[in-house]
Each structure stands twice: as structure tokens, then as C-alpha cells.
């Protein structure tokens, strides 16, 4: 089977565990973005999401990535948008949801997407997935050239805990540990690759939302702790589709009860949940570096 021709590879997945040191593993930064498999072929590029959806047209600034390889190849990596302190998932989420060409072109200038390549699965008509990881890393370094929109992920050996502590201090997402002899297992979650997550995710109750200039800007989230509702503050709600969803939800689930001393909030019955990614909960019960992920 020619894995390049079919263009239907699903990425190798990771299990989650606690940080550890190991001579049989290498360690890389876990980039906070969208996973993507990229196919490079002469002057053509195809970008597939982790669910094998073709998203090439969403990221026109990556059209020149074909120049990074002299031969046909398949790369695994992460689409990211850089913020002030590193990869910014909020900005990447915004880019990934854009559909209008004019807005995409405008956002290309303000928040360009980069591709971080951390594996190579195919090169010059050769399937590399059965090769050990370090051999594939050699291919990646030797045959793929970096440019303004593609960088190759760096890694270290042995010191997983040290790297994790550095990443955590910087407020970044986490670390990935990979066995140096691991093949690339298409579409499977195995113990060969694991992640240490520095950022937290939790499904919070949605208590209400705030409208500014006729747009929903934030949602109020919290928990039910032993029958008492506890607020963890407001979280930005950037996506238009999610704003439409919560407006429809509010038509049958709006509440007249104001649970907390917050102004200009439209209150909801505390039934809907939202997955929020955050760094920590502050002493004043607010979520630090909170990012809305999805409604659940």
C-alpha cells in the first residue's frame, strides 16, 4: 500500500502519565496547537487534520512548504500560532475556525500559522513508519529544510523531569516522551509515546454569559460543590458558532436567579458544561490563562 497516494493517515496518539526520566526515551515540548499530517509533492501541499479532513485552504501561508523537501514526503507535526509567551492556542483556534477567504488573508498578516514538524513517515517513495524513531529523526534533519513557516522540533535525551519543570514555569502546555526505538503506529494510542501535561483541563458548569455590543464575549463558569455553586470567573468565547449555540440554549434554559455579584450577565440554568483549559486556579477563584475548548 502506498501511504502517500491514499493520503488518509491518522496520527499516532499519546497516553498521559506523570513525568519521568529514562535513557530509552527522548523528550520534546508539546506544542499547543492543531495536530496535522502534511503531504509535500513537488509544488503541491496537502494538509490533513487529525481526523483526516482536508484543511489546506485554511492556511494559505503554508503553500510554500513544498520547498522544504526535494522529494515527496509525509510529515507529522503541529500547526501553531505564536503569542507573546509561546504557542497561543486561542489564536490557533480562531484561525482554524475561519472560513471566509478575505478574513483568512487579513489574519495571515497578524497571526501567521507555523508548522512544527516532529516526525517523517515517508520520503522519496519509501515508507518510513517501521523505522525506529531516532532513524526517522535523522531523515527529518537531513532531508527537510526549515523556512519561515516550518520549523523542526528539537528534543533532549534522558532528562524528562527537568524539561517538564522548565515548561511548567513558562506556562506552556507540556512535554512528550517517546521511546527511541518506537515505530510510527498509525492511528493508535500506545505506551510508546506519552505526554506530561502542565496545563489542566476541566468540564465546568456554564452559569451565564455576557453580551457586549450585541456579541457574546464571555461565559461564566464554575462548579457545584456540595450543593453550593462556586464561580471561577469569566472565559472568552471567541467562536461565532459557539455564540449561536449558547443563544439557542438560552431560549429554553435561561434563569432569573443571579447567583453571583457580577454585572450584565444573562444567567442560565446550571446544566450546560464547557471544557476549559487553564494553568491554575488563583486564590480568588479565577482561572489563570483560561481558554474555552468546547461545550460538552
PyMOL commands that set and color helices and strands:
alter all, ss='L'
color gray80, all
select helices_A, chain A and resi 3-6+56-58+60-68+89-96+101-110+133-143+160-169+240-253
alter helices_A, ss='H'
color red, helices_A
select strands_A, chain A and resi 13-16+22-30+34-41+44-49+73-83+86-87+113-123+126-127+150-152+155-158+174-179+189-197+200-212+215-225+228-236+265-267+273-278+280-281+287-288+291-295
alter strands_A, ss='S'
color yellow, strands_A
deselect
rebuild
show_as cartoon
